[in-house]
Amino acid sequence: MYPQTRKRFAQHWLRSETALDRIVKAAALEAGDRVLEIGPGTGILTQRLLPAARSVVAVEIDRDLCKRLVQRFGKLDNFLLLQGDILSLDLTAQEQTFSDFFPINKVVANIPYNITGPILKLLLGAIAAPKIPAYSAIVLLVQKEVGERLTAQPNSKAFGALSVRTQYLAECETVCDVPAKAFVPPPKVDSAVVRLRPRPFPVVAANPRYLETLVKLGFSSRRKMLRNNLKGQVDSDRLTPLLEQLEIDPNARAEDLSVEQWVFLSNHLSPV
C-alpha cells in the first residue's frame, strides 16, 4: 500500500524492480561508500542501498514519510535521516555531529523533477565554481527529456547550455529509460536513469566565468547563428577566424560546437 502523494513535493512512487536494480548497479556501491539519497520517499531504494554501502544519509522533506522511514530503518546503525529541503539543508554543518556518515562520496536518488536544475547545481557546482571535493559518482532518476539534454551530443536538438555546463563538469551517460507506468501514480512523462562522474575537463577553461557567460549567450536564441548571439560580446571579425580554425561553418549555431570547442573559443576570446 503506497502512501498518498503530495503534489507540492512532486511525489511519484517508483515500483519497478528492474529500474531499482539498474539504479543500484549503476552506483557500483562498495563497502566503504557513504551515500546521499535525496527524497527516499517510501524507502524502496533505501532498502537496496543500506546493505551495499557503509552508510546512507537520506534527506526527506515530507514529515509523514520521515515517520515511516524511522519506523522502517531507524534501528540500523548505517542509516541517518535528515528531515528538510535538500536545497536549504547545510550538510556540512551535520558532519561534526554525524562524523561516521561523512564525507559522502556518492549520490543515488530519485529526485523531484520540479527542482532538477537546482539539485544538479548543488551536486556538481558550476563551471566557475565546481563542487569540491567532487562526488565520485552521481546516479539520478530524472525526467527523460532532462536525461537526454544531459547526455546529448553536438549537432542534436537536445544539446544545449545544460549539456555544455554538465559535460564540462562530469562524464554523463544514460543508464536506462524508465516508463511512466513504472511509477504510482504514473507521471505525465517518461523518465531515465543517468550516471554522472565528476572530473576535471581534459581541456581547462582559462577563464571559467567567461566560459559560462559565452555559453549562456550562445544558446540564448537557438534559431540564430552563433555569431549573431555573440555579437554583443565578440566582433564577427574575431569570431569567424576562430570558427574556421576549428573547421566550423561560420554560419553554425550554438549546438554545432562540442564542449571542447566551446572551451577553445572561450580561451581565445576571453578578455583576461
C-alpha positions as CSV (number, residue, x, y, z in Angstrom):
1,M,0.0,0.0,0.0
2,Y,1.6,3.3,-1.1
3,P,1.1,6.4,0.9
4,Q,-0.9,9.3,-0.5
5,T,1.2,11.6,-2.7
6,R,1.6,15.3,-2.2
7,K,1.5,17.4,-5.3
8,R,3.7,20.2,-4.0
9,F,6.5,17.7,-3.4
10,A,6.1,16.2,-6.9
11,Q,5.8,12.7,-5.5
12,H,5.6,9.6,-7.6
13,W,6.5,6.2,-6.1
14,L,8.9,4.1,-8.2
15,R,7.7,0.5,-8.2
16,S,9.7,-1.1,-10.9
17,E,12.1,-3.7,-9.5
18,T,14.1,-3.6,-12.8
19,A,14.6,0.1,-12.6
20,L,15.6,-0.1,-8.9
21,D,18.1,-2.8,-9.7
22,R,19.6,-0.8,-12.6
23,I,20.0,2.3,-10.3
24,V,21.9,0.3,-7.7
25,K,24.0,-1.5,-10.2
26,A,24.9,1.9,-11.9
27,A,26.1,3.2,-8.5
28,A,28.6,0.3,-8.2
29,L,28.5,0.5,-4.4
30,E,31.4,-0.7,-2.4
31,A,31.6,-1.5,1.4
32,G,33.3,1.8,2.1
33,D,30.9,4.1,0.3
34,R,29.0,6.8,2.1
35,V,25.9,7.6,0.1
36,L,23.5,10.5,-0.1
37,E,19.9,9.7,-1.1
38,I,17.7,12.7,-1.9
39,G,13.9,12.1,-1.4
40,P,13.9,8.5,-0.1
41,G,10.1,8.6,-0.1
42,T,8.8,5.1,0.9
43,G,12.3,3.7,1.3
44,I,12.1,1.3,-1.6
45,L,15.5,2.4,-3.0
46,T,16.9,2.9,0.5
47,Q,16.5,-0.7,1.4
48,R,18.7,-1.7,-1.5
49,L,21.4,0.9,-0.7
50,L,21.8,0.1,3.0
51,P,23.2,-3.5,2.7
52,A,25.7,-2.4,0.0
53,A,27.1,0.8,1.4
54,R,28.9,1.8,4.6
55,S,26.2,4.3,5.3
56,V,23.2,6.2,3.8
57,V,22.3,9.8,4.6
58,A,18.7,10.2,3.5
59,V,17.2,13.7,3.1
60,E,13.4,13.8,3.1
61,I,11.2,16.9,3.2
62,D,7.9,15.2,3.9
63,R,7.4,14.8,7.7
64,D,4.9,11.9,7.4
65,L,7.3,10.0,5.2
66,C,10.1,10.6,7.7
67,K,8.0,8.9,10.4
68,R,7.6,5.8,8.1
69,L,11.3,5.8,7.3
70,V,12.2,5.9,11.0
71,Q,9.9,3.0,11.7
72,R,11.5,1.0,8.9
73,F,15.2,1.8,9.2
74,G,15.7,3.8,12.4
75,K,17.4,1.0,14.3
76,L,20.1,0.5,11.6
77,D,23.5,1.9,12.6
78,N,24.3,2.9,9.0
79,F,21.1,4.9,8.3
80,L,20.9,8.7,9.0
81,L,17.6,10.5,8.2
82,L,17.6,14.3,7.9
83,Q,14.3,16.0,7.6
84,G,14.3,19.1,5.4
85,D,14.7,20.6,2.0
86,I,18.0,19.4,0.3
87,L,18.3,22.9,-1.3
88,S,18.5,24.7,2.0
89,L,19.9,22.0,4.3
90,D,23.5,22.6,5.3
91,L,25.1,19.1,5.1
92,T,28.5,20.5,6.1
93,A,27.0,21.5,9.4
94,Q,26.0,17.9,10.1
95,E,29.5,16.5,9.7
96,Q,30.7,17.2,13.2
97,T,27.6,15.7,14.8
98,F,27.4,12.6,12.5
99,S,31.0,12.1,11.5
100,D,30.6,8.4,10.8
101,F,28.4,9.3,7.8
102,F,30.7,11.8,6.3
103,P,32.3,12.7,3.9
104,I,29.7,11.5,1.4
105,N,31.3,10.2,-1.8
106,K,28.3,9.0,-3.9
107,V,24.8,10.3,-4.6
108,V,22.0,7.9,-5.6
109,A,18.5,9.3,-5.8
110,N,15.1,9.5,-7.4
111,I,14.9,13.3,-7.4
112,P,11.8,15.6,-7.6
113,Y,11.6,16.6,-11.2
114,N,10.5,20.2,-10.4
115,I,13.8,21.0,-8.8
116,T,16.2,19.0,-11.0
117,G,18.2,22.1,-12.1
118,P,18.9,23.4,-8.6
119,I,19.8,19.8,-7.4
120,L,22.3,19.4,-10.3
121,K,23.9,22.7,-9.4
122,L,24.1,21.6,-5.8
123,L,25.7,18.3,-6.6
124,L,28.1,19.4,-9.4
125,G,28.6,23.1,-8.7
126,A,29.1,25.4,-11.7
127,I,31.8,25.8,-14.4
128,A,33.3,28.7,-12.4
129,A,32.8,27.0,-9.0
130,P,32.8,23.2,-9.2
131,K,31.8,21.3,-6.1
132,I,35.0,20.5,-4.1
133,P,35.5,17.7,-3.2
134,A,33.6,16.2,-6.0
135,Y,31.4,13.1,-5.6
136,S,32.9,10.0,-7.3
137,A,29.5,9.1,-8.8
138,I,26.0,10.6,-9.0
139,V,23.2,8.3,-10.2
140,L,19.9,10.1,-10.6
141,L,16.4,9.2,-11.9
142,V,15.3,12.2,-13.9
143,Q,12.7,13.3,-16.4
144,K,13.7,11.6,-19.7
145,E,13.9,14.9,-21.6
146,V,16.4,16.2,-19.0
147,G,18.4,13.0,-19.2
148,E,18.6,13.5,-23.0
149,R,19.8,17.0,-22.6
150,L,22.5,16.0,-20.0
151,T,23.9,13.3,-22.3
152,A,23.3,14.9,-25.7
153,Q,26.0,15.2,-28.3
154,P,26.6,18.3,-30.6
155,N,24.5,18.7,-33.7
156,S,21.4,17.5,-31.9
157,K,18.3,19.4,-30.8
158,A,18.8,18.2,-27.2
159,F,22.3,19.6,-27.0
160,G,22.2,23.0,-25.2
161,A,23.7,25.1,-22.4
162,L,22.8,22.5,-19.8
163,S,24.7,19.9,-21.8
164,V,27.8,22.0,-22.1
165,R,27.8,23.0,-18.4
166,T,27.2,19.5,-17.1
167,Q,29.6,17.7,-19.5
168,Y,32.3,20.2,-18.6
169,L,32.0,19.1,-15.0
170,A,31.3,15.4,-15.4
171,E,31.2,12.4,-17.7
172,C,27.5,11.8,-18.4
173,E,25.8,8.7,-19.6
174,T,22.3,7.2,-19.8
175,V,21.8,4.0,-17.8
176,C,18.3,3.1,-18.9
177,D,14.9,4.6,-19.7
178,V,12.1,4.2,-17.2
179,P,8.5,4.4,-18.5
180,A,5.8,6.4,-16.7
181,K,3.9,3.1,-15.8
182,A,6.9,2.2,-13.5
183,F,5.5,4.7,-11.0
184,V,2.5,5.1,-8.7
185,P,0.8,7.3,-9.7
186,P,2.3,7.5,-13.2
187,P,3.7,10.9,-14.1
188,K,2.9,12.6,-17.4
189,V,6.4,12.0,-18.8
190,D,8.8,9.1,-19.1
191,S,12.0,9.0,-17.0
192,A,15.6,8.0,-17.4
193,V,18.4,6.9,-15.1
194,V,21.6,8.9,-15.7
195,R,25.1,8.5,-14.2
196,L,27.4,11.5,-13.8
197,R,31.1,11.0,-12.9
198,P,32.5,14.4,-11.9
199,R,36.1,15.0,-13.1
200,P,38.3,17.9,-14.4
201,F,37.5,18.5,-18.1
202,P,40.5,17.5,-20.2
203,V,40.8,21.0,-21.7
204,V,40.8,23.5,-18.9
205,A,38.9,26.8,-19.3
206,A,41.4,29.6,-18.6
207,N,38.5,31.9,-17.5
208,P,35.7,29.6,-16.3
209,R,33.3,32.6,-15.6
210,Y,33.8,33.9,-19.1
211,L,33.0,30.4,-20.5
212,E,29.7,30.4,-18.5
213,T,28.8,33.8,-20.0
214,L,29.8,32.7,-23.5
215,V,27.7,29.5,-23.3
216,K,24.7,31.4,-21.9
217,L,24.8,34.0,-24.7
218,G,25.5,31.4,-27.4
219,F,22.3,29.4,-26.6
220,S,20.2,32.5,-25.8
221,S,18.4,32.1,-29.1
222,R,18.7,28.7,-30.6
223,R,17.4,29.6,-34.1
224,K,20.1,32.3,-34.5
225,M,23.6,31.7,-35.8
226,L,26.2,31.7,-33.1
227,R,27.9,34.9,-34.4
228,N,24.6,36.8,-34.0
229,N,24.0,35.6,-30.5
230,L,27.5,36.6,-29.6
231,K,27.7,39.9,-31.5
232,G,27.3,42.0,-28.3
233,Q,30.2,40.1,-26.8
234,V,32.5,39.3,-29.7
235,D,33.1,41.0,-33.1
236,S,32.5,38.8,-36.1
237,D,35.9,39.6,-37.4
238,R,37.4,37.9,-34.3
239,L,34.9,35.0,-34.1
240,T,34.9,33.9,-37.8
241,P,38.6,33.1,-38.0
242,L,38.4,31.0,-34.8
243,L,35.4,29.1,-36.1
244,E,37.4,28.4,-39.3
245,Q,40.3,27.3,-37.3
246,L,38.0,24.8,-35.7
247,E,36.7,23.8,-39.1
248,I,33.3,25.0,-38.1
249,D,31.0,26.7,-40.6
250,P,30.9,30.5,-39.7
251,N,27.1,30.2,-40.0
252,A,27.0,27.5,-37.3
253,R,24.6,27.6,-34.4
254,A,25.5,27.0,-30.8
255,E,24.5,23.3,-30.7
256,D,27.0,22.6,-33.5
257,L,30.0,23.1,-31.2
258,S,31.3,20.4,-28.9
259,V,32.2,21.2,-25.2
260,E,35.9,21.2,-26.2
261,Q,35.2,23.7,-28.9
262,W,33.4,25.9,-26.5
263,V,36.4,25.9,-24.2
264,F,38.7,26.7,-27.2
265,L,36.5,29.7,-28.1
266,S,36.4,30.9,-24.5
267,N,40.2,30.6,-24.1
268,H,40.8,32.6,-27.3
269,L,38.1,35.3,-26.8
270,S,38.4,35.8,-23.0
271,P,39.4,39.4,-22.2
272,V,41.6,38.1,-19.4
